[in-house]
């Protein structure tokens, strides 16, 4: 087993500066890297990334600890506004030790689609396209930039014919995107070969774009939670909760939202297209014709709880915001992945850990207890607490089990008057 990062104990109890120093040491960060983490995205750079920039909207960037995936330990950057997500993922990962998670991913193939309209003979047009497969692929790879030299590029085509509600042919290009998410490359290829497809079919190309349902680019993760460690009640509770999600789409969507709490947070932190990842995941959950949970939970022959997660994850470590956003660059450095497939495998493991953490909370103490405990500092700030008051107000509310805005205001008043709060 390869374990190249030391275990971190009590990371959440440390001060901000202490956490930064530990991550700096483990991940080999420079002072410039730390400055990027502290300062975030410069507004001048933001102005080049999107239109009509007027300011910045930042998310907290946390580090999930205890993640061991395929025998390697990771510090996982997560960008999220939701309290308890990072802590829950870290704790669920810790409960999976020493074995951690096993994860795999398929070849990074994503499909582009070219819609051809204005056709009378759909079958004949489809035959013309398929008979020119090699010619189409050669031309597609002429638009694929450096992908063919890196072992990627367009590798195959497919054709779909629809006669209702509109006659159309959809030509699909399967492109190995290597370490890129692939949108720019695939859109360029689709637009580049459209004239050739018009020539072959006699129709007119309309949409020429990537599909975010990347069913050829699948990541899988599995984990075993020992019954003697998590308790029989939790095993039974998680299995019953999974059956609920399997039976009811209204529960399944919230079940999957919990998975995406982790995956989306890593996608954002690393500069990936979180909306594309979310869209692909939820579409994949509905491929059977009904909306289902993305994860599966079962009991093995030893009575232990086994979790498995499978979903499309078209993410990249090169190109786009991953190479433009300074914080995304540092996040990838902290994570230390060797490419897009490894990133997807870690993300899949994080999603599975997040799913277990949510289910475990729901079937034991309830989701609100831990969430509100971590949310207490936000309540304190909303009530007007400043500096050292924030932690003091939060701790008093936690001790009283009364995490409310009105109580926070009372405590602040008592602190400022020099009174003694319980």
C-alpha positions in Angstrom: 0.0 0.0 0.0 1.3 3.4 -1.0 0.7 6.0 1.7 2.6 9.2 0.9 0.8 11.8 3.1 0.8 11.6 6.9 -2.5 11.3 8.7 -3.8 14.6 10.1 -5.6 14.4 13.5 -7.8 17.2 14.7 -7.5 19.4 11.6 -10.8 21.0 12.3 -9.7 22.1 15.7 -6.6 24.0 14.4 -6.5 27.7 13.7 -6.5 29.0 10.1 -2.8 29.7 10.0 -1.9 26.3 11.5 -4.0 24.6 8.8 -2.3 26.6 6.1 1.2 25.6 7.4 0.3 21.9 7.5 -1.1 21.9 4.0 1.9 23.9 2.8 4.3 21.3 4.2 2.4 18.3 3.0 1.6 19.6 -0.5 4.9 21.4 -1.0 3.2 24.8 -1.5 5.2 28.0 -2.0 4.6 31.3 -0.4 3.1 32.4 -3.7 0.7 29.5 -3.5 -0.4 30.6 0.0 -0.9 34.2 -1.3 -3.2 32.9 -4.0 -5.2 31.0 -1.4 -5.5 34.1 0.8 -6.2 36.6 -2.0 -8.3 34.5 -4.3 -9.1 35.5 -7.9 -7.8 39.0 -8.9 -10.7 41.1 -10.3 -8.6 42.0 -13.3 -8.3 38.3 -14.2 -12.0 37.8 -13.5 -12.7 40.5 -16.0 -11.1 38.4 -18.8 -13.0 35.2 -17.8 -16.6 36.4 -18.0 -18.6 39.3 -19.2 -19.8 42.5 -17.4 -17.7 41.9 -14.3 -18.4 44.2 -11.4 -16.9 42.3 -8.5 -16.1 39.0 -6.9 -18.2 36.3 -5.3 -16.1 33.9 -3.3 -16.8 30.5 -1.6 -15.0 29.1 1.4 -12.3 26.6 0.3 -11.9 23.8 2.8 -9.7 20.7 3.0 -11.3 17.2 3.4 -8.8 14.9 5.2 -8.5 11.2 5.7 -9.1 10.2 2.1 -7.3 7.1 1.0 -8.1 6.1 -2.6 -6.5 3.1 -4.3 -3.9 3.0 -1.5 -2.9 6.7 -1.8 -3.7 9.4 0.7 -5.1 12.8 -0.5 -5.9 16.2 0.9 -9.1 17.1 -1.0 -9.9 20.8 -1.6 -13.6 21.5 -1.5 -15.3 24.8 -2.3 -18.8 25.1 -0.8 -21.0 27.4 1.1 -22.8 24.6 3.0 -21.8 24.0 6.6 -21.0 20.4 7.5 -20.1 19.1 4.0 -16.3 19.2 4.5 -16.4 17.8 8.0 -18.9 15.1 7.1 -16.7 13.9 4.1 -13.6 13.9 6.3 -15.3 11.8 9.1 -16.8 9.4 6.6 -13.4 8.9 5.0 -11.8 8.3 8.4 -14.3 5.6 9.2 -13.3 3.8 6.0 -9.6 3.6 7.0 -7.3 1.8 6.9 -8.5 0.4 3.5 -10.2 3.5 2.3 -11.8 3.6 -1.2 -11.2 1.6 -4.4 -11.9 3.6 -7.5 -11.7 3.1 -11.3 -12.5 5.1 -14.4 -12.9 4.3 -18.1 -11.1 5.9 -21.0 -11.9 9.6 -21.1 -14.3 9.5 -24.1 -16.9 12.2 -24.6 -19.4 12.5 -27.5 -20.1 15.5 -29.7 -23.3 15.7 -31.7 -24.0 17.3 -35.0 -27.7 17.7 -35.9 -28.6 17.5 -39.6 -32.0 18.7 -40.7 -33.8 19.1 -44.0 -33.5 15.5 -45.0 -36.0 13.3 -46.9 -34.1 9.9 -46.9 -32.9 9.4 -43.4 -31.7 5.8 -44.0 -29.8 6.7 -47.1 -28.1 9.7 -45.4 -27.1 7.5 -42.4 -25.6 4.9 -44.8 -23.6 7.7 -46.5 -22.2 8.9 -43.2 -21.3 5.5 -41.9 -19.6 4.5 -45.2 -17.4 7.5 -44.9 -16.3 6.7 -41.3 -12.6 6.8 -41.9 -12.7 10.0 -43.9 -14.8 11.7 -41.2 -12.5 10.6 -38.4 -9.4 11.8 -40.3 -11.0 15.2 -40.9 -12.2 15.3 -37.3 -8.7 14.8 -36.0 -7.5 17.6 -38.2 -9.5 19.8 -35.9 -8.5 18.0 -32.7 -5.4 20.0 -31.9 -2.8 18.1 -29.9 -5.2 15.4 -28.8 -4.1 12.8 -31.5 -0.4 13.3 -30.6 -1.3 12.6 -26.9 -3.0 9.4 -27.8 -6.5 10.8 -27.9 -8.7 12.4 -30.5 -11.8 11.2 -32.5 -11.9 7.4 -32.4 -15.4 6.5 -33.7 -18.7 7.8 -35.0 -22.3 6.8 -34.6 -25.6 7.9 -36.3 -29.1 8.3 -34.9 -32.2 8.9 -37.1 -35.3 10.6 -35.8 -38.5 11.0 -37.8 -40.7 12.6 -35.0 -41.4 15.3 -34.1 -38.9 16.4 -36.8 -36.9 14.4 -39.3 -33.3 14.7 -38.4 -30.0 12.8 -38.4 -27.7 13.1 -35.4 -24.1 12.2 -36.1 -22.1 11.5 -32.9 -18.4 11.7 -32.6 -16.6 9.9 -29.9 -13.5 11.8 -28.8 -10.8 10.7 -26.3 -10.2 14.0 -24.5 -7.2 12.8 -22.4 -6.7 15.1 -19.4 -9.2 17.8 -20.6 -12.9 18.1 -19.8 -13.2 18.3 -23.6 -15.9 20.9 -24.4 -13.7 23.2 -26.4 -12.1 20.4 -28.4 -15.3 18.6 -29.1 -17.2 21.7 -30.1 -14.4 22.7 -32.4 -14.4 19.2 -34.0 -18.2 19.2 -34.4 -18.2 22.6 -36.1 -15.2 21.7 -38.3 -16.7 18.5 -39.7 -20.3 19.9 -40.2 -19.7 21.0 -43.8 -18.4 17.4 -44.6 -21.6 15.9 -43.1 -23.8 18.3 -45.1 -22.0 17.2 -48.2 -22.6 13.5 -47.4 -26.2 13.9 -46.4 -27.5 16.8 -48.5 -29.0 18.3 -45.4 -28.2 21.3 -43.2 -26.3 21.2 -40.0 -27.8 23.0 -37.1 -26.6 22.2 -33.5 -22.9 21.2 -33.3 -22.0 20.6 -29.6 -20.8 18.4 -26.9 -23.2 16.2 -24.9 -22.8 16.5 -21.1 -24.2 13.0 -20.7 -20.8 11.3 -20.8 -21.9 7.6 -20.6 -18.5 6.5 -22.1 -16.6 8.4 -19.4 -17.6 6.6 -16.2 -16.1 6.6 -12.7 -16.7 4.0 -10.0 -15.9 3.9 -6.3 -16.5 1.4 -3.6 -16.0 1.2 0.2 -16.6 -1.1 3.0 -17.7 0.2 6.4 -17.1 -2.4 9.1 -20.1 -3.3 11.2 -18.1 -3.4 14.4 -17.0 0.1 13.8 -20.2 1.9 12.7 -22.7 -0.3 14.6 -25.4 -2.6 13.5 -28.1 0.1 13.8 -26.3 2.3 11.3 -25.9 -0.7 8.8 -29.6 -1.4 9.0 -30.5 2.2 8.9 -28.4 3.0 5.8 -29.9 -0.1 4.0 -33.4 1.0 4.8 -32.6 4.6 3.7 -31.2 3.3 0.4 -34.4 1.2 -0.2 -36.4 4.4 0.3 -34.3 6.2 -2.4 -34.6 3.2 -4.7 -38.4 3.3 -4.3 -39.2 7.0 -4.3 -37.8 9.6 -6.8 -38.6 12.4 -4.4 -36.2 10.8 -1.9 -33.7 9.7 -4.7 -33.1 13.3 -5.8 -32.1 14.4 -2.3 -30.1 11.2 -1.9 -28.2 12.2 -5.1 -27.9 15.8 -4.0 -26.0 14.6 -1.0 -23.6 12.7 -3.3 -23.1 15.9 -5.4 -22.5 18.0 -2.3 -19.0 16.4 -2.3 -18.4 16.0 -6.1 -19.5 19.5 -7.0 -17.4 21.0 -4.2 -14.3 19.4 -5.6 -15.3 20.3 -9.2 -15.6 24.0 -8.2 -12.3 24.0 -6.3 -10.4 22.6 -9.2 -11.9 24.9 -11.8 -14.1 22.3 -13.5 -17.5 22.8 -15.0 -19.7 21.9 -12.1 -23.0 22.5 -14.0 -21.9 19.9 -16.7 -21.0 17.4 -14.0 -24.4 17.9 -12.2 -26.4 17.7 -15.4 -24.6 14.5 -16.5 -25.0 12.9 -13.0 -28.8 13.5 -12.8 -29.4 12.4 -16.4 -27.5 9.2 -15.7 -29.7 8.6 -12.6 -32.7 8.6 -15.0 -31.4 6.5 -17.8 -33.4 3.5 -16.8 -36.6 5.5 -17.4 -37.1 6.3 -13.8 -35.0 8.5 -11.5 -32.9 6.3 -9.3 -30.1 6.7 -6.7 -26.6 6.9 -8.1 -25.1 4.8 -5.3 -25.9 1.3 -4.1 -25.6 0.0 -0.6 -25.7 -3.7 0.5 -24.5 -6.0 3.3 -21.7 -8.4 2.5 -21.1 -11.9 3.8 -19.4 -10.6 6.9 -22.3 -8.3 7.8 -20.4 -5.2 6.8 -21.8 -2.3 4.9 -20.7 -2.0 1.2 -21.2 1.1 -0.8 -20.7 1.6 -4.5 -21.1 4.7 -6.7 -21.1 5.0 -10.5 -21.6 8.1 -12.5 -20.2 10.0 -15.5 -17.4 12.4 -14.6 -16.1 14.5 -17.4 -13.5 16.6 -15.6 -10.1 17.9 -16.5 -6.8 19.0 -15.2 -5.7 21.0 -18.2 -7.4 23.8 -20.1 -10.2 26.1 -19.1 -10.4 27.6 -15.7 -8.2 24.9 -14.3 -5.2 26.6 -15.8 -6.5 30.2 -15.5 -7.9 30.5 -12.0 -5.0 30.9 -9.5 -6.8 29.1 -6.7 -7.8 26.2 -8.9 -4.2 25.8 -9.8 -3.2 25.6 -6.1 -6.1 23.3 -5.3 -4.9 20.9 -8.0 -1.4 21.1 -6.5 -2.7 20.2 -3.1 -4.7 17.3 -4.5 -1.6 16.1 -6.4 -3.5 14.1 -9.0 -1.6 12.9 -12.1 -4.4 13.5 -14.6 -8.1 13.7 -15.3 -8.9 10.1 -14.6 -7.3 10.2 -11.1 -9.1 13.4 -10.4 -12.4 11.7 -11.3 -11.7 8.7 -9.1 -11.0 10.9 -6.1 -14.2 12.9 -6.8 -16.2 9.7 -7.0 -14.8 8.5 -3.7 -15.7 11.9 -2.1 -19.2 11.6 -3.4 -19.6 8.1 -1.9 -18.2 9.3 1.4 -20.6 12.3 1.4 -23.5 9.9 0.7 -22.6 7.7 3.6 -22.1 10.7 5.9 -25.6 12.0 5.1 -27.3 8.7 5.4 -25.5 7.9 8.7 -26.6 11.3 10.1 -30.2 10.8 8.9 -30.6 7.4 10.5 -28.9 8.3 13.8 -28.9 11.8 15.2 -30.7 13.4 12.3 -29.3 15.7 9.7 -29.8 19.0 11.6 -27.9 18.3 14.8 -24.5 18.2 13.2 -25.3 20.7 10.5 -26.6 23.3 12.9 -23.7 22.7 15.2 -21.4 23.7 12.4 -23.8 26.4 11.3 -23.6 28.1 14.7 -20.7 30.4 13.7 -22.8 31.6 10.8 -25.7 32.4 13.1 -23.3 34.2 15.4 -22.1 36.4 12.6 -25.6 37.1 11.4 -26.4 38.2 14.9 -23.6 40.7 14.8 -20.8 38.9 16.6 -17.2 40.1 15.7 -13.7 38.7 16.3 -13.4 36.4 19.3 -17.1 36.9 20.0 -18.0 34.6 17.1 -16.5 31.4 18.6 -17.7 32.3 22.1 -21.3 32.8 21.0 -21.2 29.6 18.9 -19.9 27.5 21.8 -22.6 28.8 24.2 -25.4 28.1 21.7 -24.0 24.6 21.1 -23.8 23.9 24.9 -27.3 25.1 25.3 -28.5 23.2 22.2 -30.2 26.4 21.2 -28.8 27.6 17.9 -31.1 30.4 17.0 -30.5 34.0 15.8 -32.5 35.5 18.7 -30.4 33.6 21.3 -27.2 34.6 19.5 -28.2 38.3 19.8 -29.0 37.8 23.5 -25.6 36.3 24.2 -23.8 39.1 22.3 -25.6 41.6 24.4 -24.6 39.8 27.6 -21.0 39.5 26.5 -20.8 43.2 25.6 -22.4 44.2 28.9 -19.9 42.1 30.7 -22.5 39.6 31.9 -22.1 35.9 32.5 -23.7 33.7 29.9 -24.3 30.1 30.8 
